[in-house]
Amino acid sequence: MRMIDNALTGAQAAQVALNTASQNIANQKTVGYSRQGVVLATQAPGAGDPLSAGYGVSVASVRRFSDDYRNLLQWQAGSNVGAMSAAQPYFSQLEQVMGNDGSSLSAGFDKFFAALNAASLDSNTMRDQVVREAGALSQRFNNLDGVLTSQLAAIAEQRGATLTQINSATANLAALNEKLMSAKAQGINTSGLEDERDRQIDALSSLVEVRVVAQPDGSKSVSLKNGLPLVAGDSAATLSSETQPDGSQQLKLAFGTEKYAMPGGDLGGQLGGLNQFETDNLRPVREQVRALAGELANRVNAQLALGYDLNGQPGKPLFQYDPGAAHGLLQTTGIAAADLGFSADPAKPGNNDNLRQILAIKQQSFPLAGVGQVTLGDAYSQMIGHLAIASQQNKAGLSTANVIRAEAEKNWQSASGVNRDEEAVNLIEYQKMYQANMKVISVANQLFESTLAIL
């Protein structure tokens, strides 16, 4: 009887729906799981059968609830969080070191010029203090330059680890593309593989900002925001980094037989955040510190050379500046206190006219890259001010990015996440559907038995 066949299709469809609901409930806490649902379609009657209502129901497909736009918003937000969170620890460390009294160059300048001022009042007994404060100021420069150099090394190491993670993620994505293309060709439900691929893309997007395009064969092509390919079908790119003569890093991308030099700035994600902090903040600050050390050494040494020491001899240099030296970029020359050329007259060792000219150096201005025209005494304060602004902007940006990411996750959850109440209703409804179809079969059997009894 046709009603038995119809009821069987209804019962079978209800079973598929119940299995789907149970799968959703089982994975309600699985990270990145996209809920599924059945798409039912009526089986229309065939030609030449005008009295047939139809041939029951079929499950047209098991649908995966996924919204590419919501996925994209989530990935973009994750990229912004990755970029700013990668730079923030370095900002915080640099602010703490540069603002600390024990390592502040401003405090060192103040003590050095205070010793010079005291020597102008009592040149004979305070000269030793000038030499000691010059050594202490040199050490402050060397300590700060060491911190900056250590940060460069840490960023290079973190960049290498990030590139390894990116290469691993792209290789996994290429493998998943291959599995998905094969499964789609065989008509297998690919929801689980697609979930895993989206999780891998989400992880990749936190490392570097990506662009994703779905392909008709079931694969997804992934590229950098500048258009360079990362994944195409079952092929993946490999990223690497090469050290340049100036110490900077040049990123390389190899895809198949092609190799590309990558710009390191606007890449997004952790990789872009590290590169941008190094380029826009860390290296400029290190160059500013070295320029300040060079200006101090050159100006003080030049003025000392114009004066005379306690023995009436020309003044000797106090500082030695060498940014390439392994023991520090700024050192004192080992000069004796009596050799400081404070006098402007070789016949008058107690004359401190040249010392007054040395004191005036603190108020002399010079151009400092990234800051502008500054005095020697105010240059460090200006540097800290610029760094603090950049750090606060990054903190504010990170806070905003975290909020946007949280909202993007909520939007994704509303479309693709499992709702326990909804699934509970589905269980009840499909259970009723199954029971109703079984009741139809029971009624059909009774009618069939009644017919046989008549016959």
C-alpha positions as CSV (number, residue, x, y, z in Angstrom):
1,M,0.0,0.0,0.0
2,R,1.2,3.5,-0.9
3,M,0.5,4.9,2.6
4,I,2.9,2.4,4.1
5,D,5.6,3.5,1.7
6,N,4.9,7.2,2.5
7,A,5.0,6.6,6.2
8,L,8.3,4.7,5.9
9,T,9.9,7.6,4.1
10,G,8.6,9.9,6.9
11,A,10.0,7.7,9.6
12,Q,13.3,7.4,7.9
13,A,13.5,11.2,7.5
14,A,12.6,11.7,11.1
15,Q,15.4,9.3,12.1
16,V,17.9,11.3,10.1
17,A,16.7,14.5,11.7
18,L,16.9,13.0,15.2
19,N,20.5,11.8,14.4
20,T,21.4,15.3,13.3
21,A,19.9,16.9,16.5
22,S,21.8,14.4,18.6
23,Q,25.0,15.3,16.8
24,N,24.4,19.0,17.5
25,I,23.7,18.4,21.2
26,A,26.8,16.1,21.5
27,N,29.0,18.9,20.1
28,Q,27.5,21.9,21.8
29,K,30.8,22.6,23.6
30,T,33.1,21.7,20.7
31,V,35.0,24.8,19.7
32,G,34.3,25.8,16.1
33,Y,31.5,23.3,15.6
34,S,28.8,24.5,13.2
35,R,25.3,23.1,13.8
36,Q,23.6,21.0,11.2
37,G,20.0,20.6,10.1
38,V,18.1,18.4,7.6
39,V,16.5,19.8,4.5
40,L,13.3,17.9,3.7
41,A,11.8,17.6,0.2
42,T,8.5,16.1,-0.8
43,Q,8.5,13.3,-3.4
44,A,6.0,14.4,-6.0
45,P,3.8,11.8,-7.8
46,G,4.9,10.6,-11.2
47,A,3.2,11.3,-14.6
48,G,0.0,9.4,-15.3
49,D,-0.9,9.1,-11.6
50,P,-3.4,11.9,-11.1
51,L,-5.0,10.4,-8.0
52,S,-1.7,10.1,-6.1
53,A,-0.9,12.7,-3.5
54,G,2.8,12.0,-3.6
55,Y,5.4,9.4,-2.7
56,G,6.3,10.7,0.7
57,V,9.3,12.7,1.8
58,S,13.1,12.6,1.3
59,V,16.1,14.2,3.0
60,A,17.4,16.5,0.3
61,S,20.6,17.2,2.3
62,V,22.1,17.7,5.8
63,R,22.8,21.3,5.8
64,R,25.7,22.9,7.7
65,F,24.8,26.3,9.1
66,S,27.7,28.6,8.2
67,D,27.8,32.2,7.1
68,D,30.9,33.2,5.1
69,Y,30.4,36.9,6.0
70,R,30.3,36.2,9.7
71,N,33.4,34.0,9.4
72,L,35.2,36.8,7.6
73,L,34.3,39.3,10.3
74,Q,35.6,36.9,13.0
75,W,38.9,36.3,11.1
76,Q,39.5,40.0,10.5
77,A,38.9,40.8,14.1
78,G,41.3,38.0,15.2
79,S,43.9,39.4,12.9
80,N,43.7,42.9,14.5
81,V,43.9,41.3,18.0
82,G,46.9,39.3,17.0
83,A,48.7,42.4,15.6
84,M,48.2,44.6,18.6
85,S,48.7,41.9,21.2
86,A,52.0,40.9,19.7
87,A,53.4,44.4,20.0
88,Q,52.0,45.3,23.5
89,P,54.5,43.4,25.6
90,Y,57.4,45.1,23.9
91,F,55.7,48.5,24.3
92,S,55.2,47.9,28.0
93,Q,58.8,46.7,28.6
94,L,60.2,49.7,26.7
95,E,58.0,52.2,28.6
96,Q,59.0,50.7,31.9
97,V,62.7,50.7,31.2
98,M,62.9,54.2,29.6
99,G,60.7,55.7,32.4
100,N,62.6,54.2,35.3
101,D,64.7,56.6,37.3
102,G,67.6,54.1,37.5
103,S,67.9,53.8,33.7
104,S,66.5,57.1,32.5
105,L,68.8,59.1,30.3
106,S,67.2,62.3,31.5
107,A,68.2,61.5,35.1
108,G,71.7,60.7,33.9
109,F,71.9,64.0,32.0
110,D,70.8,65.9,35.0
111,K,73.4,64.3,37.2
112,F,76.2,64.8,34.7
113,F,75.5,68.5,34.1
114,A,74.9,69.0,37.9
115,A,78.4,67.7,38.4
116,L,79.7,70.1,35.7
117,N,77.9,73.0,37.5
118,A,79.4,72.0,40.8
119,A,82.8,71.9,39.2
120,S,82.3,75.5,37.9
121,L,82.1,76.6,41.5
122,D,84.9,74.4,42.8
123,S,86.9,73.2,39.8
124,N,89.7,71.5,41.7
125,T,87.8,69.3,44.0
126,M,84.7,68.4,41.9
127,R,86.5,67.3,38.7
128,D,86.5,63.6,39.9
129,Q,82.7,63.8,40.2
130,V,82.4,64.9,36.6
131,V,84.4,61.9,35.4
132,R,82.3,59.5,37.6
133,E,79.0,61.0,36.4
134,A,80.2,60.8,32.8
135,G,80.9,57.1,33.3
136,A,77.5,56.6,34.9
137,L,75.7,58.4,32.0
138,S,77.6,56.2,29.5
139,Q,76.4,53.1,31.3
140,R,72.8,54.3,31.1
141,F,73.2,54.7,27.4
142,N,74.7,51.2,27.1
143,N,72.0,49.6,29.3
144,L,69.2,51.1,27.2
145,D,70.9,50.2,24.0
146,G,71.3,46.7,25.3
147,V,67.6,46.5,26.1
148,L,66.7,47.7,22.6
149,T,69.1,45.2,21.0
150,S,67.6,42.4,23.1
151,Q,64.1,43.3,21.9
152,L,65.3,43.1,18.3
153,A,66.7,39.7,19.0
154,A,63.4,38.6,20.7
155,I,61.3,39.9,17.9
156,A,63.5,38.0,15.4
157,E,63.0,34.8,17.4
158,Q,59.3,35.3,17.8
159,R,59.0,36.1,14.1
160,G,60.7,32.8,13.3
161,A,58.3,30.9,15.5
162,T,55.4,32.7,13.9
163,L,56.5,31.8,10.4
164,T,56.8,28.1,11.5
165,Q,53.2,28.3,12.8
166,I,52.0,29.9,9.5
167,N,53.7,27.2,7.4
168,S,52.2,24.5,9.6
169,A,48.7,26.0,9.2
170,T,48.9,26.4,5.5
171,A,50.1,22.8,5.1
172,N,47.1,21.6,7.2
173,L,44.7,23.7,5.1
174,A,46.1,22.3,1.9
175,A,45.6,18.8,3.2
176,L,42.1,19.6,4.4
177,N,41.3,21.0,0.9
178,E,42.4,17.7,-0.6
179,K,40.2,15.7,1.7
180,L,37.2,17.9,1.1
181,M,37.5,17.8,-2.6
182,S,37.7,14.0,-2.5
183,A,34.8,13.7,0.0
184,K,32.6,16.1,-2.0
185,A,33.2,14.0,-5.2
186,Q,32.0,10.9,-3.3
187,G,28.9,12.6,-1.9
188,I,30.1,12.4,1.8
189,N,29.0,14.8,4.4
190,T,31.9,17.2,4.8
191,S,30.7,19.3,7.7
192,G,33.3,18.0,10.1
193,L,36.1,18.7,7.6
194,E,34.8,22.2,6.9
195,D,34.6,23.0,10.6
196,E,38.2,21.9,11.0
197,R,39.3,24.0,8.0
198,D,37.5,27.1,9.4
199,R,39.3,26.5,12.7
200,Q,42.6,26.4,10.9
201,I,41.8,29.6,9.0
202,D,40.9,31.3,12.2
203,A,44.2,30.3,13.8
204,L,46.0,31.4,10.7
205,S,44.3,34.8,10.7
206,S,45.6,35.6,14.1
207,L,49.1,35.0,12.8
208,V,48.7,37.0,9.5
209,E,45.7,38.7,7.9
210,V,44.3,36.6,5.1
211,R,41.8,36.7,2.3
212,V,39.6,33.6,1.7
213,V,37.8,32.6,-1.5
214,A,35.6,29.5,-1.8
215,Q,36.0,27.4,-4.9
216,P,33.4,25.3,-6.8
217,D,35.3,22.1,-6.1
218,G,34.9,22.5,-2.3
219,S,38.4,23.9,-1.6
220,K,39.2,27.4,-0.3
221,S,41.9,29.6,-1.6
222,V,43.8,31.6,1.0
223,S,46.0,34.6,0.2
224,L,47.7,37.4,2.1
225,K,46.0,40.8,2.1
226,N,48.6,41.9,-0.5
227,G,47.4,39.2,-2.9
228,L,50.3,36.7,-2.5
229,P,49.0,33.1,-2.4
230,L,49.2,31.0,0.7
231,V,46.9,28.0,-0.2
232,A,45.5,27.0,-3.5
233,G,43.8,23.7,-3.7
234,D,46.1,21.1,-2.2
235,S,49.2,23.3,-2.6
236,A,50.6,25.5,0.2
237,A,53.2,28.3,0.3
238,T,56.3,28.4,2.5
239,L,57.3,31.6,4.3
240,S,60.9,32.3,5.5
241,S,63.0,35.2,6.7
242,E,66.4,36.4,5.7
243,T,68.7,38.8,7.6
244,Q,69.8,41.8,5.6
245,P,73.2,43.6,5.9
246,D,71.6,46.3,8.0
247,G,70.2,43.8,10.5
248,S,66.6,44.0,9.3
249,Q,64.6,41.0,8.2
250,Q,63.4,40.3,4.6
251,L,60.4,38.0,4.4
252,K,60.3,35.5,1.5
253,L,57.4,33.5,0.2
254,A,57.8,30.4,-2.0
255,F,54.9,28.9,-3.8
256,G,55.6,26.1,-6.2
257,T,58.5,27.2,-8.4
258,E,57.8,30.9,-7.7
259,K,59.5,33.0,-5.0
260,Y,58.5,36.4,-3.8
261,A,60.0,39.1,-1.6
262,M,57.3,40.2,0.8
263,P,56.9,43.7,2.3
264,G,57.0,43.2,6.1
265,G,54.8,46.1,7.3
266,D,51.1,45.9,6.6
267,L,50.6,42.1,6.9
268,G,48.2,42.1,9.9
269,G,48.2,39.4,12.6
270,Q,51.1,38.7,14.9
271,L,53.6,38.7,12.0
272,G,52.5,42.2,10.9
273,G,52.3,43.5,14.4
274,L,55.9,42.4,15.2
275,N,57.2,43.9,11.9
276,Q,55.3,47.1,12.4
277,F,56.5,47.6,15.9
278,E,60.1,46.9,14.9
279,T,59.9,49.2,11.9
280,D,57.9,52.1,13.3
281,N,59.0,52.1,17.0
282,L,61.9,49.9,18.1
283,R,64.5,50.7,15.4
284,P,63.7,54.4,15.4
285,V,64.1,54.6,19.2
286,R,67.4,52.7,19.0
287,E,68.6,55.1,16.3
288,Q,67.5,58.1,18.4
289,V,69.3,56.8,21.5
290,R,72.5,56.3,19.4
291,A,72.1,59.7,17.8
292,L,71.8,61.3,21.2
293,A,74.9,59.5,22.5
294,G,76.8,60.6,19.4
295,E,75.7,64.2,19.8
296,L,76.7,64.2,23.5
297,A,80.1,62.7,22.9
298,N,80.9,64.9,19.9
299,R,79.8,68.2,21.4
300,V,81.4,67.7,24.8
301,N,84.7,66.4,23.3
302,A,84.8,69.2,20.8
303,Q,84.3,71.8,23.5
304,L,86.9,70.2,25.8
305,A,89.4,70.3,22.9
306,L,89.0,74.1,22.9
307,G,90.0,74.4,26.6
308,Y,93.0,73.7,28.7
309,D,93.6,71.4,31.7
310,L,95.2,72.1,35.0
311,N,98.7,71.8,33.5
312,G,97.9,74.3,30.7
313,Q,97.7,71.5,28.1
314,P,94.9,71.2,25.5
315,G,91.8,69.4,26.9
316,K,91.4,65.7,26.1
317,P,88.2,63.9,25.1
318,L,85.9,62.6,27.8
319,F,83.7,60.3,25.8
320,Q,84.3,57.6,23.2
321,Y,81.4,56.8,20.9
322,D,81.3,53.6,18.9
323,P,77.8,52.1,18.1
324,G,79.5,48.9,16.8
325,A,81.5,48.2,19.9
326,A,80.7,45.0,21.7
327,H,81.3,46.5,25.1
328,G,78.8,49.4,24.6
329,L,78.2,52.3,22.3
330,L,79.4,55.0,24.8
331,Q,82.4,54.8,27.1
332,T,84.6,57.3,28.9
333,T,88.2,57.5,27.6
334,G,89.8,56.9,31.0
335,I,90.8,60.5,31.2
336,A,92.2,61.8,34.5
337,A,90.2,64.6,36.3
338,A,93.2,66.9,35.9
339,D,93.1,66.5,32.1
340,L,89.7,68.0,31.7
341,G,90.0,71.2,29.6
342,F,87.8,73.5,31.6
343,S,90.0,76.6,31.3
344,A,89.8,79.0,28.4
345,D,93.3,80.3,29.2
346,P,96.4,78.0,29.4
347,A,98.0,80.4,31.8
348,K,95.0,80.4,34.2
349,P,94.2,76.7,35.1
350,G,91.5,77.9,37.5
351,N,89.6,79.8,34.7
352,N,86.3,78.0,34.1
353,D,85.1,79.9,31.0
354,N,85.3,76.8,28.8
355,L,83.5,74.8,31.4
356,R,80.6,77.3,31.1
357,Q,80.5,76.6,27.4
358,I,80.3,72.9,28.1
359,L,77.3,73.6,30.5
360,A,75.6,75.4,27.6
361,I,75.7,72.3,25.5
362,K,72.6,71.0,27.3
363,Q,70.5,73.8,25.8
364,Q,72.0,73.4,22.3
365,S,69.5,72.1,19.7
366,F,69.9,69.5,17.0
367,P,67.6,67.6,14.6
368,L,66.5,64.2,15.9
369,A,64.9,61.8,13.4
370,G,61.3,61.2,14.2
371,V,61.1,63.9,16.8
372,G,62.3,67.1,15.2
373,Q,64.5,70.0,16.5
374,V,65.2,69.4,20.1
375,T,67.8,70.4,22.8
376,L,70.2,67.9,24.1
377,G,68.6,68.1,27.5
378,D,65.0,67.7,26.3
379,A,65.6,65.0,23.6
380,Y,65.0,62.0,25.8
381,S,61.8,63.4,27.2
382,Q,60.5,64.0,23.7
383,M,61.4,60.4,22.8
384,I,59.5,59.0,25.8
385,G,56.5,61.2,24.9
386,H,56.4,59.8,21.4
387,L,56.8,56.2,22.7
388,A,54.0,56.7,25.3
389,I,51.6,58.0,22.7
390,A,52.3,55.1,20.4
391,S,51.9,52.6,23.3
392,Q,48.6,54.2,24.4
393,Q,47.3,54.0,20.9
394,N,48.2,50.4,20.7
395,K,46.5,49.7,24.1
396,A,43.3,51.4,23.0
397,G,43.4,49.6,19.7
398,L,43.8,46.3,21.4
399,S,40.9,47.0,23.7
400,T,38.7,47.9,20.8
401,A,39.9,44.9,18.8
402,N,39.0,42.5,21.6
403,V,35.5,44.0,21.8
404,I,35.0,43.6,18.1
405,R,36.3,40.0,18.2
406,A,33.9,39.2,21.0
407,E,31.0,40.7,19.1
408,A,32.1,38.8,16.0
409,E,32.1,35.5,17.9
410,K,28.6,36.2,19.3
411,N,27.4,36.9,15.7
412,W,29.0,33.6,14.5
413,Q,27.4,31.8,17.5
414,S,24.0,33.1,16.7
415,A,24.2,31.7,13.1
416,S,26.3,28.6,13.5
417,G,26.4,27.7,17.2
418,V,24.3,25.1,18.9
419,N,21.3,26.3,20.8
420,R,20.3,23.7,23.4
421,D,16.6,24.9,23.6
422,E,16.3,24.8,19.9
423,E,17.7,21.3,19.7
424,A,15.4,20.1,22.5
425,V,12.4,21.4,20.5
426,N,13.7,19.6,17.4
427,L,14.1,16.4,19.3
428,I,10.4,16.6,20.5
429,E,9.1,17.6,17.1
430,Y,11.0,14.9,15.1
431,Q,10.1,12.3,17.8
432,K,6.4,13.2,17.2
433,M,7.0,13.0,13.4
434,Y,8.5,9.5,13.8
435,Q,5.7,8.3,16.1
436,A,3.0,9.8,13.7
437,N,4.5,8.0,10.7
438,M,4.6,4.7,12.7
439,K,1.0,5.3,13.6
440,V,0.2,5.6,9.9
441,I,1.9,2.3,9.3
442,S,-0.1,0.7,12.1
443,V,-3.3,2.0,10.6
444,A,-2.3,0.8,7.1
445,N,-1.6,-2.7,8.6
446,Q,-5.1,-2.8,10.2
447,L,-6.7,-1.8,6.9
448,F,-4.7,-4.4,5.1
449,E,-5.7,-7.1,7.6
450,S,-9.4,-6.0,7.3
451,T,-9.2,-6.3,3.6
452,L,-7.7,-9.8,3.8
453,A,-10.5,-10.8,6.2
454,I,-13.2,-9.7,3.8
455,L,-11.6,-11.5,1.0
